Amino acid sequence: MGNSAYVDVYDILLAFDVTCPAMQHAIKKMLAPGIRGSKDATTDKQEAILSIERSIAIDGQKEVIERLKKDNL
């Protein structure tokens, strides 16, 4: 395997300031598809996609909330 290093996924999330829980979940899935638990690589990749889609939806919800706050609604 050559040169390798163990880096905790949570350290990576902190280093890159990933604060969205859905994106955190997706990144964990993508860094080690099929080798973290009982799911195979394809399932982990599919779940990562779903988590990214959820993150996009969360971003949209935040935008709506900010507009409502701005309009005092």
MDTraj code that builds the backbone (N, CA, C; nanometers):
import mdtraj as md
import numpy as np

residues = "MET GLY ASN SER ALA TYR VAL ASP VAL TYR ASP ILE LEU LEU ALA PHE ASP VAL THR CYS PRO ALA MET GLN HIS ALA ILE LYS LYS MET LEU ALA PRO GLY ILE ARG GLY SER LYS ASP ALA THR THR ASP LYS GLN GLU ALA ILE LEU SER ILE GLU ARG SER ILE ALA ILE ASP GLY GLN LYS GLU VAL ILE GLU ARG LEU LYS LYS ASP ASN LEU".split()
xyz = np.array([
    [0.0821, -0.1188, 0.0000],
    [0.0000, 0.0000, 0.0000],
    [0.0867, 0.1255, 0.0000],
    [0.2138, 0.1121, 0.0217],
    [0.3015, 0.2291, 0.0175],
    [0.2892, 0.3136, 0.1420],
    [0.3173, 0.4396, 0.1261],
    [0.3059, 0.5321, 0.2380],
    [0.1599, 0.5619, 0.2665],
    [0.1218, 0.5501, 0.3906],
    [-0.0151, 0.5813, 0.4289],
    [-0.0155, 0.6375, 0.5702],
    [-0.1236, 0.7030, 0.6025],
    [-0.1392, 0.7601, 0.7355],
    [-0.2839, 0.7455, 0.7777],
    [-0.3029, 0.7259, 0.9046],
    [-0.4379, 0.7218, 0.9591],
    [-0.4776, 0.8637, 0.9965],
    [-0.5916, 0.9073, 0.9441],
    [-0.6457, 1.0383, 0.9789],
    [-0.7922, 1.0181, 1.0146],
    [-0.8293, 1.0647, 1.1303],
    [-0.9676, 1.0519, 1.1748],
    [-1.0584, 1.1405, 1.0893],
    [-1.1698, 1.0850, 1.0469],
    [-1.2618, 1.1588, 0.9604],
    [-1.3114, 1.2861, 1.0285],
    [-1.3262, 1.2828, 1.1594],
    [-1.3744, 1.4018, 1.2289],
    [-1.2708, 1.5138, 1.2260],
    [-1.1441, 1.4787, 1.2237],
    [-1.0392, 1.5801, 1.2082],
    [-1.0473, 1.6445, 1.0699],
    [-1.0782, 1.5644, 0.9699],
    [-1.0935, 1.6168, 0.8336],
    [-1.2118, 1.7127, 0.8271],
    [-1.3230, 1.6723, 0.8872],
    [-1.4418, 1.7582, 0.8864],
    [-1.4138, 1.8908, 0.9566],
    [-1.3420, 1.8868, 1.0670],
    [-1.3044, 2.0100, 1.1366],
    [-1.2087, 2.0946, 1.0534],
    [-1.1103, 2.0302, 0.9929],
    [-1.0103, 2.1034, 0.9140],
    [-1.0734, 2.1770, 0.7967],
    [-1.1761, 2.1176, 0.7390],
    [-1.2412, 2.1784, 0.6235],
    [-1.3708, 2.2510, 0.6608],
    [-1.3957, 2.2651, 0.7918],
    [-1.5114, 2.3375, 0.8440],
    [-1.6435, 2.2897, 0.7828],
    [-1.6604, 2.1586, 0.7779],
    [-1.7842, 2.0999, 0.7279],
    [-1.8825, 2.0965, 0.8448],
    [-1.9832, 2.1831, 0.8401],
    [-2.0757, 2.1959, 0.9520],
    [-2.2126, 2.1346, 0.9260],
    [-2.2466, 2.1121, 0.8015],
    [-2.3762, 2.0530, 0.7677],
    [-2.3736, 1.9034, 0.7999],
    [-2.4640, 1.8583, 0.8861],
    [-2.4656, 1.7166, 0.9219],
    [-2.4826, 1.6229, 0.8018],
    [-2.5602, 1.6650, 0.7054],
    [-2.5813, 1.5814, 0.5871],
    [-2.4523, 1.5679, 0.5059],
    [-2.3772, 1.6770, 0.4927],
    [-2.2503, 1.6700, 0.4213],
    [-2.1474, 1.5894, 0.5001],
    [-2.1493, 1.6027, 0.6313],
    [-2.0589, 1.5222, 0.7138],
    [-2.0843, 1.3740, 0.6894],
    [-2.2109, 1.3370, 0.6857],
    [-2.2476, 1.1978, 0.6626],
    [-2.1997, 1.1511, 0.5248],
    [-2.2221, 1.2349, 0.4235],
    [-2.1813, 1.1995, 0.2874],
    [-2.0300, 1.1818, 0.2775],
    [-1.9561, 1.2702, 0.3395],
    [-1.8097, 1.2626, 0.3329],
    [-1.7600, 1.1351, 0.3989],
    [-1.8174, 1.1013, 0.5140],
    [-1.7766, 0.9766, 0.5804],
    [-1.8017, 0.8570, 0.4891],
    [-1.9154, 0.8572, 0.4209],
    [-1.9482, 0.7479, 0.3288],
    [-1.8502, 0.7424, 0.2121],
    [-1.8133, 0.8592, 0.1588],
    [-1.7281, 0.8637, 0.0400],
    [-1.5824, 0.8326, 0.0689],
    [-1.5374, 0.8604, 0.1904],
    [-1.3971, 0.8344, 0.2218],
    [-1.3645, 0.6860, 0.2328],
    [-1.4648, 0.6058, 0.2686],
    [-1.4382, 0.4625, 0.2862],
    [-1.5594, 0.3790, 0.2463],
    [-1.5999, 0.3886, 0.1194],
    [-1.7194, 0.3144, 0.0783],
    [-1.7005, 0.1626, 0.0898],
    [-1.7915, 0.1026, 0.1629],
    [-1.7920, -0.0427, 0.1745],
    [-1.6970, -0.1013, 0.2770],
    [-1.6195, -0.0177, 0.3454],
    [-1.5240, -0.0750, 0.4408],
    [-1.5426, -0.0246, 0.5837],
    [-1.6402, 0.0611, 0.6072],
    [-1.6615, 0.1145, 0.7417],
    [-1.7538, 0.0273, 0.8256],
    [-1.8410, -0.0466, 0.7635],
    [-1.9403, -0.1210, 0.8409],
    [-1.9949, -0.2364, 0.7619],
    [-2.1252, -0.2576, 0.7727],
    [-2.1870, -0.3746, 0.7109],
    [-2.2382, -0.3500, 0.5689],
    [-2.2300, -0.2273, 0.5209],
    [-2.2834, -0.1955, 0.3879],
    [-2.1753, -0.2069, 0.2815],
    [-2.2201, -0.2425, 0.1595],
    [-2.1237, -0.2535, 0.0499],
    [-2.0961, -0.1151, -0.0097],
    [-1.9969, -0.1077, -0.0974],
    [-1.9533, 0.0196, -0.1552],
    [-2.0663, 0.0882, -0.2318],
    [-2.1424, 0.0131, -0.3071],
    [-2.2513, 0.0730, -0.3850],
    [-2.3555, 0.1368, -0.2943],
    [-2.3911, 0.0685, -0.1872],
    [-2.4894, 0.1230, -0.0929],
    [-2.4360, 0.2501, -0.0285],
    [-2.3094, 0.2489, 0.0136],
    [-2.2509, 0.3688, 0.0725],
    [-2.2515, 0.4847, -0.0257],
    [-2.2216, 0.4595, -0.1513],
    [-2.2217, 0.5657, -0.2528],
    [-2.3624, 0.6199, -0.2750],
    [-2.4612, 0.5297, -0.2791],
    [-2.6003, 0.5734, -0.2962],
    [-2.6455, 0.6581, -0.1772],
    [-2.6059, 0.6166, -0.0578],
    [-2.6417, 0.6931, 0.0615],
    [-2.5699, 0.8271, 0.0646],
    [-2.4489, 0.8334, 0.0134],
    [-2.3770, 0.9606, 0.0052],
    [-2.4510, 1.0568, -0.0874],
    [-2.4982, 1.0066, -0.1992],
    [-2.5749, 1.0898, -0.2926],
    [-2.6997, 1.1442, -0.2248],
    [-2.7712, 1.0587, -0.1529],
    [-2.8917, 1.1029, -0.0823],
    [-2.8581, 1.2104, 0.0220],
    [-2.7470, 1.1932, 0.0895],
    [-2.7061, 1.2914, 0.1900],
    [-2.6703, 1.4248, 0.1255],
    [-2.6052, 1.4219, 0.0109],
    [-2.5726, 1.5458, -0.0600],
    [-2.7007, 1.6148, -0.1063],
    [-2.7951, 1.5382, -0.1569],
    [-2.9238, 1.5953, -0.1976],
    [-2.9943, 1.6583, -0.0777],
    [-2.9858, 1.5935, 0.0376],
    [-3.0466, 1.6494, 0.1595],
    [-2.9775, 1.7793, 0.1986],
    [-2.8467, 1.7851, 0.1852],
    [-2.7721, 1.9062, 0.2162],
    [-2.8171, 2.0220, 0.1269],
    [-2.8386, 1.9929, -0.0006],
    [-2.8866, 2.0958, -0.0936],
    [-3.0246, 2.1446, -0.0503],
    [-3.1108, 2.0527, -0.0080],
    [-3.2443, 2.0908, 0.0390],
    [-3.2349, 2.1770, 0.1647],
    [-3.1444, 2.1425, 0.2550],
    [-3.1246, 2.2214, 0.3762],
    [-3.0805, 2.3626, 0.3398],
    [-2.9890, 2.3748, 0.2434],
    [-2.9451, 2.5073, 0.1985],
    [-3.0626, 2.5893, 0.1477],
    [-3.1506, 2.5269, 0.0726],
    [-3.2691, 2.5959, 0.0213],
    [-3.3608, 2.6413, 0.1339],
    [-3.3762, 2.5577, 0.2351],
    [-3.4598, 2.5939, 0.3496],
    [-3.3997, 2.7121, 0.4249],
    [-3.2677, 2.7136, 0.4367],
    [-3.2005, 2.8254, 0.5045],
    [-3.2245, 2.9550, 0.4293],
    [-3.2207, 2.9493, 0.2962],
    [-3.2428, 3.0694, 0.2158],
    [-3.3837, 3.1239, 0.2374],
    [-3.4823, 3.0349, 0.2429],
    [-3.6203, 3.0764, 0.2645],
    [-3.6346, 3.1407, 0.4020],
    [-3.5749, 3.0803, 0.5024],
    [-3.5822, 3.1347, 0.6383],
    [-3.5185, 3.2729, 0.6443],
    [-3.4035, 3.2887, 0.5801],
    [-3.3366, 3.4191, 0.5794],
    [-3.4214, 3.5249, 0.5098],
    [-3.4873, 3.4876, 0.3995],
    [-3.5740, 3.5837, 0.3299],
    [-3.6916, 3.6233, 0.4180],
    [-3.7490, 3.5248, 0.4884],
    [-3.8623, 3.5549, 0.5769],
    [-3.8188, 3.6464, 0.6915],
    [-3.7009, 3.6220, 0.7451],
    [-3.6491, 3.7092, 0.8515],
    [-3.6280, 3.8508, 0.7990],
    [-3.5745, 3.8602, 0.6803],
    [-3.5478, 3.9902, 0.6192],
    [-3.6779, 4.0670, 0.5970],
    [-3.7820, 3.9939, 0.5562],
    [-3.9119, 4.0561, 0.5292],
    [-3.9974, 4.0675, 0.6540],
    [-3.9432, 4.0266, 0.7692],
    [-4.0151, 4.0319, 0.8988],
    [-4.1438, 3.9526, 0.8976],
    [-4.1412, 3.8364, 0.8359],
    [-4.2621, 3.7519, 0.8319],
    [-4.2563, 3.6424, 0.9344],
])
top = md.Topology()
chain = top.add_chain()
for i, resn in enumerate(residues, 1):
    res = top.add_residue(resn, chain, resSeq=i)
    for name in ("N", "CA", "C"):
        top.add_atom(name, md.element.get_by_symbol(name[0]), res)
traj = md.Trajectory(xyz[None], top)
